[in-house]
Amino acid sequence: MQQAGVETRPIRNIANGLEFDATFFTGARSSTDNVLGPLHDGFKVAMAVLGFERGTAVLPYQMMFERETSALIDLARKRGLVSDPIVRQRLADAWIGVQVLRFNNYRKLTAIRRNGVLGPESSFSKLYWASWHQRLTNLEMELMWMDSEIVGPDYELNPMQRSFLISRAETIYGGTNEIHRNTIAERVLGLPKAPR
């Protein structure tokens, strides 16, 4: 990344973070000792990286989502909202969602232990957690009510606001939800390829 011909420009996201950048390769050349895998076989390397991103890289999210769900339940209690049956049901659904994520993670770890790799079924997990997390953060904003609209000095966000904004992009990380639905349809269910 430090060699001549490689330029990176940070991209500030809506939550004021700098997790991404645009990388430009202008006349950049790489020595053969930097090549991963056989020459002209980069697609396999890219698929292995995506498999990691869609698979084990998201395991820590479970713990983060458990803490986030607990914080939301605490917020609902503090605001006296837990007596509302609709809020209670939505909080129960959020908690159940974390448990589903946990068992999806167990399934992934078992597959890695048995096969050494994750197959196309990792798309189930990615599709699930990204969509579930958007629903969770929508509920956070609803229960925060007017406070969800207020930011601190210099666009300072509280953890729930930040999570809500970041979650908007989670359905495109590691492949869009549409890509994962196609992967499940074609590679797991054996359905014909969608017309292009």
N, C-alpha and C positions, 0 to 999 in steps of 0.2 A: 504493500500500500504506500510505501515511502519512495518507490522508485520513480524515475522520470516518466512522464506521460500519464500518470495517475493523479487525478484531482478529485477531491471530495468536497461537497458543499452541504452543510447541515440543513435539514428541513425541520423547522419548528412546527410541532403539531398543535392541534386545537387546545390541548391540555398544557401547553407551554413547555413541552418536553422536547428533547433533541435525540430521540431514539433512532431516527432514520437520517439518511443522507442520500444525495444523488452522487453517483460515482461516474466519472468520465475517464475513458481510456483513449488518449490521443497519441497514437504511435507507440503505445506501451508494448514492450516485449518482455516475455518471461523466459528465464533460463529453464532448461529441462529438469533441473533438480527441484523446481517448484510445481511440476506437473503432477497432478493426482491421478492415479490409475493409468491405464494404457493411453497412448497418444490417440487422439480422435475418438475417445470414448467418454467424453465429458458428460453426456446425458446420464450415464449410470451414476457418476459422481453426484450430479445435481439431484437425481432421484434419491440417493442415499441421504443427502443433506436434507431434502424435504421430508424424508421418512423420519429423521431425527426431529425436525421442527414440528411435525405433526404428531410425533409419538412421545418419546421420553422427555423432550424439552419442556413439555407442558405439565409434567408431573407436579412441580412445585405450585402450580396454579390451584390445585386442590386445597392446599393449606391456606393459601391466600383467600380463596373463595369461602372457606369455612369461617375464617376470621371476619370476612366482609358480611356474611350472612348473620353471624352472631351480633355484629355491630348494628345491623339493621333491626334485628329483633329487639336489642336494647333500646334503640331509638324509638321503636313502636311502643315499648313499655313506658319509657319516659314521657312520651306524648299522650299516653292514655288511649292508644289506638287498638290495643289488643282485645278490647271487648267487642269491637266491630267484627261480626262473623266473616265478612268478605276479606278484611285485612288479615284475620287469623288464617283463613284458607290460603291466601296468597303467601303468607309467611311459611305455612306448612309446606306448600309447593316448593318454595325456595329451599327449605331445609332438605326436602326429598331430592331436589335437584343436586345438591352437594353429595348426597349419598349415592346417587346414580353415577356421578362423576368419579367417586371413590371406586365403585365396582368396575367402571370402565377402565380405570387405571390398573386395577388388579388384573383385568383381562389382558391389557397391553403388556404388563410385566410378565405374565405367564407366557404369552406368545413369544416374547423376546427370550425368555429362559428356555423354552422348548425348541424354537426355530433359529434363534440368533438374530432374527430380523423381524420387523413389523411388516405385515402385508397390507393390502388395500383396505382391510377392515379398520385401520387406524383412522380412516375418513369418518367412520361413525362417531368416534370420540371427538374429533375436531369439530364436526358439524354440530354435535350436541352441546359441547361446552361453550362455544362462541355464541350460539343462539340463546342458550340458557342465561349466560351472563348478561346479555343485553336486556333480557326480561327482568333479571334481578336489579340491574341499575335503573331501569324504568321505574320499578317499585320504590327504589331508594329516593328518586327525585319526587315521586308522588307523596311519599311519607314525610319528606323534608318540607314539602309544600312551598311556601314563599321563600324559605331559606335557600332552596335550590337555585334561586335566581340571583342571589347576592354573592359577590366575590370580594375578597379582601384587597388591600392595597397592592398595586402592581399585578393585578389579575391573580392574586393568591387564591387557590382552590382548596376546599376541604377534601378529605380522602374520597368521599362519596361522589362529589362533583367530578373529581379527576377520573375516578373509575368509570363513571357514566360516559365521559367524553372519550376516553381511551377505548371503551367497549364498542364504540361505533365502528372502529376499524378491525375489530377482532374477527369479524366474519369474512375478512379478506386476507388476514395473515395466513401464510402457509397454503395459499390457494383459496379462492372464493368458495362460498357455500355451494354455488352452482357447480364448480369443478368437483367438489366432494360428492355431490349428488350423482354426477355423471360417473365418477369412479365407483361408487357403490353399485349403481345400476349395471355398469358394464363389467367390472372386474369381480364383484362379489355376487351379484344376482345373475350374471351371464346374459343380460339383455343386449339387444343390438345397439350399436353406436348411434347416437343421436345424429340426425342429418346436420351437416355443417353449412 
